[in-house]
Amino acid sequence: MKYEVTIGIPVYNAEKYIRQTMDSVLAQAFTSIEFLILDDCSTDSSMAIIQEYRQTHPRGEDIHVFHHSDNRGPGAARNRIIDEAQGRFLYFMDADDVIEPHTIALLMEHQQRTGADIVYGSYDKIETFNDGKILEAHQYLFLELTGEDSLAEYAWREKGDLQTTVWNYIVDVEMLRKECLRFIDTNFWEDMAFTFDLLPCCRHTVLLPDITYHYKCRYDSLSKYQQREQIGKEEVVRNIATVDYMKQQCVKTKGKSYQPQRYLNVLKTNFFVLCYTLKNFKRITPSFTYKELKEMMSHPAALSEIIGFRKGRAKNLLFYLFGKLPAGVMVWVASLIGKRKGLV
């Protein structure tokens, strides 16, 4: 590999934010970095700004740009980054976030010391439309995990707190390619699905308490559904499709110790989407039928498998029975539970 690390950044119409992002990555103390920009057919001045950095910055020759001929979404952009990366390790970023000057140096220091497949930093979440208010800090305790399924078991324990985003960790590129890990073709929660597939592949992990990444939560983000008067049904359907993909992937790890909790992780996400749909029922066009909502909550495991669980049997059974209720009854029960938890 030509570089130790590739920082991969998908870019689509990010002219308002890309300068602060580029300033933060180009300020890295670690020297052996490829800055790989994937232009997902931007129509603003994002790529003109990138070109300016290539021509004027001292590290400009390490900025490599690839283009899509049409807008394919973040999943396809990240897949291209995996294919084109010249670094031994890959670090994904979003085009509107920033990292600390020591981020890559710190992560690589721990990788070189331990030989880990993947090293996570901690991060904070900043609400940019509210005077840069820090909403929360997602901070790990220092932890080193070794052995087959060690990261999966950590992530899918009962009170797991591992991030489902794909930024702020370095990961072995050859492992990604060997395991054929790819982002699915969707614009919604593709990072969650990728993480779901990644965790069982990692055999040596380091978690760090240091805040190395600043996630900028923007008012105009696609995830800000609550700011819209109307929500297209297709967007919610894509969320549901991602959850269905993760359900299918659950079945492939049958017999693993973390399997029951993995099911619960997906089903809780499933229930969150259901509650979100009920909360915004009148704003979603065209409307969902109760039958469609019932189909959303099907459990991917057979009843005989659930009964055989040593852990998580009761909760999985409740989700299984919940999905078997008549459509109208299921929606009524979901509304009651959702209101009690503040989700509806």
C-alpha positions in Angstrom: 0.0 0.0 0.0 1.2 3.5 -0.9 -0.2 5.1 2.3 -0.8 4.0 5.9 -4.2 5.6 6.0 -6.9 6.7 3.5 -9.4 9.3 4.7 -12.4 8.7 2.5 -15.0 11.5 2.1 -18.1 11.2 -0.2 -19.0 14.7 -1.4 -22.4 15.8 -2.7 -23.3 19.5 -2.7 -21.3 20.3 0.4 -20.0 23.8 -0.6 -21.1 25.3 2.7 -19.1 22.9 4.8 -16.3 21.3 2.8 -13.7 24.0 3.6 -13.9 23.3 7.4 -13.8 19.6 6.7 -10.8 19.8 4.4 -8.9 22.2 6.8 -9.3 19.6 9.6 -8.2 16.6 7.6 -5.2 18.4 6.0 -4.1 19.6 9.4 -3.5 16.0 10.6 -0.2 15.5 12.3 0.1 12.0 10.9 2.0 12.2 7.6 1.2 9.1 5.5 -2.4 9.9 4.5 -4.3 9.7 1.2 -7.2 12.1 1.1 -9.7 10.4 -1.2 -12.6 12.5 -2.3 -15.6 10.8 -4.1 -17.6 13.4 -6.0 -21.2 12.0 -6.2 -22.1 14.3 -9.1 -22.2 17.6 -7.1 -23.9 20.5 -8.8 -22.6 23.3 -6.6 -19.0 24.6 -6.2 -17.8 21.7 -3.9 -15.4 20.3 -6.4 -14.0 23.7 -7.4 -13.1 24.1 -3.7 -11.5 20.7 -3.6 -9.5 21.6 -6.8 -8.3 24.8 -5.1 -6.9 22.7 -2.2 -5.2 20.3 -4.7 -3.5 23.2 -6.4 -2.5 25.3 -3.4 -2.2 23.2 -0.3 1.2 21.6 0.7 -0.5 18.2 0.8 -2.4 18.8 -2.4 -0.7 16.0 -4.2 -2.1 13.5 -1.7 -5.7 14.6 -2.5 -7.1 12.1 -5.0 -10.5 12.7 -6.6 -12.9 10.2 -8.2 -16.2 11.1 -9.8 -19.5 9.4 -10.4 -21.3 10.3 -13.6 -24.6 10.4 -11.8 -25.7 10.8 -8.1 -25.7 7.3 -6.7 -26.0 8.0 -2.9 -23.6 7.6 0.0 -23.5 3.8 -0.1 -22.2 3.6 -3.6 -19.8 6.4 -2.9 -18.3 4.6 0.0 -18.1 1.3 -1.9 -16.0 3.2 -4.5 -13.8 4.5 -1.8 -13.2 1.0 -0.5 -12.3 -0.1 -4.1 -9.9 2.9 -4.8 -8.2 3.3 -1.3 -4.4 3.1 -1.4 -4.1 3.1 2.4 -3.6 0.1 4.7 -6.3 1.5 6.9 -9.5 3.4 5.9 -11.1 6.3 7.9 -14.5 7.5 6.6 -15.7 11.0 7.2 -18.8 13.0 6.2 -18.3 16.1 4.2 -19.7 18.4 6.8 -17.9 17.1 9.9 -14.4 17.9 11.4 -11.7 16.0 13.2 -9.0 16.9 15.7 -5.4 17.5 14.4 -4.2 14.4 16.3 -7.1 12.1 15.3 -5.3 9.8 12.8 -2.0 9.9 14.8 -3.8 8.7 17.9 -5.8 5.9 16.2 -2.7 4.7 14.4 -0.6 4.8 17.5 -2.9 2.3 19.2 -3.2 0.2 16.0 0.6 -0.1 15.7 0.9 -0.9 19.4 -1.8 -3.6 19.4 -2.1 -4.8 15.8 -5.9 -4.2 15.9 -8.2 -4.7 12.9 -10.2 -1.6 13.9 -9.7 1.3 16.3 -12.5 3.6 17.4 -12.3 7.1 18.7 -15.0 8.8 20.7 -17.1 11.7 19.3 -19.4 14.5 20.2 -22.6 15.7 18.4 -23.0 19.4 17.7 -26.2 21.1 16.8 -25.0 23.7 14.2 -28.3 25.5 13.9 -28.4 26.2 17.7 -25.2 28.3 18.1 -23.0 25.2 18.0 -24.5 23.6 21.1 -23.0 20.2 22.0 -25.9 17.9 22.2 -24.1 14.9 23.6 -20.7 13.2 23.8 -20.5 9.5 22.9 -17.4 8.5 24.9 -16.1 5.0 25.3 -14.1 3.6 28.2 -10.7 2.4 27.0 -11.1 -1.2 26.0 -9.2 -3.8 24.0 -11.2 -6.8 22.6 -9.6 -9.9 21.1 -10.9 -13.1 19.7 -13.5 -14.3 17.2 -16.9 -12.6 17.8 -15.4 -10.4 20.5 -16.6 -7.1 19.0 -20.0 -8.6 18.0 -20.6 -9.8 21.5 -19.6 -6.4 23.0 -21.8 -4.5 20.6 -24.9 -6.7 21.0 -24.9 -7.2 24.7 -28.0 -6.0 26.5 -26.9 -2.4 27.0 -24.6 -2.1 24.0 -23.4 1.4 23.2 -21.3 0.9 20.1 -21.9 3.5 17.3 -23.7 2.4 14.2 -22.1 5.1 12.0 -19.1 4.4 9.8 -17.0 7.4 10.7 -14.3 7.9 13.4 -12.6 4.6 13.2 -9.7 3.2 11.2 -10.3 -0.2 9.8 -8.1 -2.7 7.9 -8.8 -2.3 4.2 -7.7 -5.8 3.2 -10.1 -7.2 5.8 -13.0 -5.2 4.2 -12.0 -6.5 0.7 -11.4 -10.1 1.9 -14.8 -10.2 3.6 -16.5 -8.6 0.6 -18.0 -6.0 2.9 -20.2 -3.6 0.9 -22.7 -0.8 1.5 -26.2 -1.7 0.4 -27.9 0.4 -2.3 -30.0 2.8 -0.2 -29.8 6.4 0.9 -31.1 5.6 4.4 -29.2 3.9 7.2 -26.7 2.3 4.9 -24.1 2.9 7.5 -26.1 1.0 10.1 -26.4 -2.0 7.7 -22.7 -1.9 6.9 -21.8 -1.8 10.7 -24.2 -4.8 11.2 -22.1 -6.8 8.7 -18.7 -5.5 9.8 -18.8 -6.4 13.5 -18.7 -10.2 13.2 -15.6 -9.9 11.0 -13.5 -8.0 13.5 -11.2 -10.1 15.8 -9.1 -7.4 17.4 -10.6 -4.0 18.5 -9.5 -1.0 20.5 -12.0 1.6 21.8 -10.6 5.0 23.0 -12.2 7.6 25.3 -10.6 10.5 23.4 -13.0 12.8 21.5 -11.5 12.7 18.0 -14.5 13.5 15.8 -17.1 16.3 15.8 -20.4 15.3 14.2 -22.3 18.3 12.9 -26.1 17.9 13.2 -27.5 20.3 10.6 -31.0 21.8 10.3 -31.1 21.0 6.6 -30.0 17.3 7.0 -32.1 14.7 5.3 -32.6 13.1 8.8 -34.5 16.1 10.0 -37.9 14.7 9.1 -39.6 16.6 11.9 -39.0 19.9 10.2 -41.0 19.0 7.1 -44.7 19.5 6.5 -44.9 16.4 4.2 -42.8 13.2 4.2 -42.6 10.9 1.2 -43.7 7.4 1.9 -40.8 6.2 -0.2 -38.3 7.5 2.4 -39.9 5.5 5.2 -40.1 2.4 2.9 -36.3 2.7 2.4 -35.8 2.7 6.1 -37.9 -0.4 6.4 -36.0 -2.0 3.6 -32.7 -1.5 5.4 -34.2 -3.0 8.6 -35.4 -6.0 6.5 -31.9 -6.4 5.1 -30.5 -6.6 8.7 -33.2 -9.1 9.6 -32.0 -11.3 6.8 -28.4 -10.9 7.9 -29.4 -12.0 11.4 -30.4 -15.4 10.1 -26.9 -16.0 8.8 -25.4 -15.9 12.3 -27.7 -18.5 13.7 -26.3 -20.3 16.7 -23.9 -17.4 17.8 -24.1 -16.4 21.4 -25.0 -12.9 20.5 -27.8 -13.9 18.2 -30.8 -13.2 20.5 -29.5 -9.7 21.3 -28.8 -9.1 17.6 -32.4 -9.9 16.8 -33.5 -7.5 19.6 -31.3 -4.8 18.2 -33.0 -5.0 14.8 -36.5 -5.3 16.2 -36.1 -2.3 18.5 -35.0 -0.3 15.4 -38.0 -1.8 13.6 -40.3 -0.6 16.5 -38.7 2.9 16.3 -39.6 3.1 12.6 -43.1 2.0 13.4 -43.5 4.6 16.1 -42.1 7.3 13.9 -44.5 6.3 11.2 -47.5 6.5 13.6 -46.3 9.8 15.0 -46.1 11.3 11.5 -49.0 9.3 10.0 -50.9 12.3 8.6 -47.8 13.8 7.1 -46.6 10.8 5.2 -48.0 10.6 1.6 -49.3 8.3 0.4 -50.5 6.8 3.6 -49.5 3.4 5.1 -52.2 0.8 5.6 -52.4 -1.1 8.9 -51.6 -4.3 7.0 -48.3 -2.7 5.8 -47.5 -1.7 9.4 -48.1 -5.2 10.6 -45.8 -6.7 8.0 -43.1 -4.3 9.1 -42.9 -6.0 12.5 -42.4 -9.6 11.6 -39.8 -11.4 13.6 -37.1 -13.1 11.4 -36.7 -16.1 13.7 -39.0 -19.1 13.9 -40.8 -19.7 17.2 -38.9 -22.9 17.8 -35.6 -21.0 17.5 -36.7 -18.4 19.9 -37.9 -21.0 22.5 -34.4 -22.4 22.3 -32.6 -19.1 23.2 -30.7 -19.2 26.5 -30.6 -15.4 26.7 -33.2 -12.8 25.5 -35.9 -15.5 25.1 -38.7 -13.5 26.8 -38.1 -10.2 24.9 -37.8 -12.0 21.6 -40.9 -13.9 22.3 -42.8 -10.7 23.0 -41.7 -9.2 19.7 -42.7 -12.4 17.9 -46.2 -12.4 19.5 -46.5 -8.6 18.9 -45.9 -9.2 15.2 -48.6 -11.9 15.1 -51.4 -9.6 16.5 -54.2 -8.5 14.2 -53.1 -5.4 12.3 -55.5 -3.0 14.0 -54.7 -4.4 17.5 -51.0 -4.2 16.8 -51.2 -0.5 15.8 -53.3 0.3 18.9 -50.8 -1.5 21.2 -47.8 0.2 19.5 -49.5 3.6 19.9 -49.9 3.0 23.6 -46.3 1.9 24.1 -45.0 4.6 21.9 -46.8 7.4 23.7 -45.6 6.0 27.1 -42.0 6.1 25.8 -42.4 9.5 24.1 -42.0 8.1 20.6 -45.5 8.8 19.4 
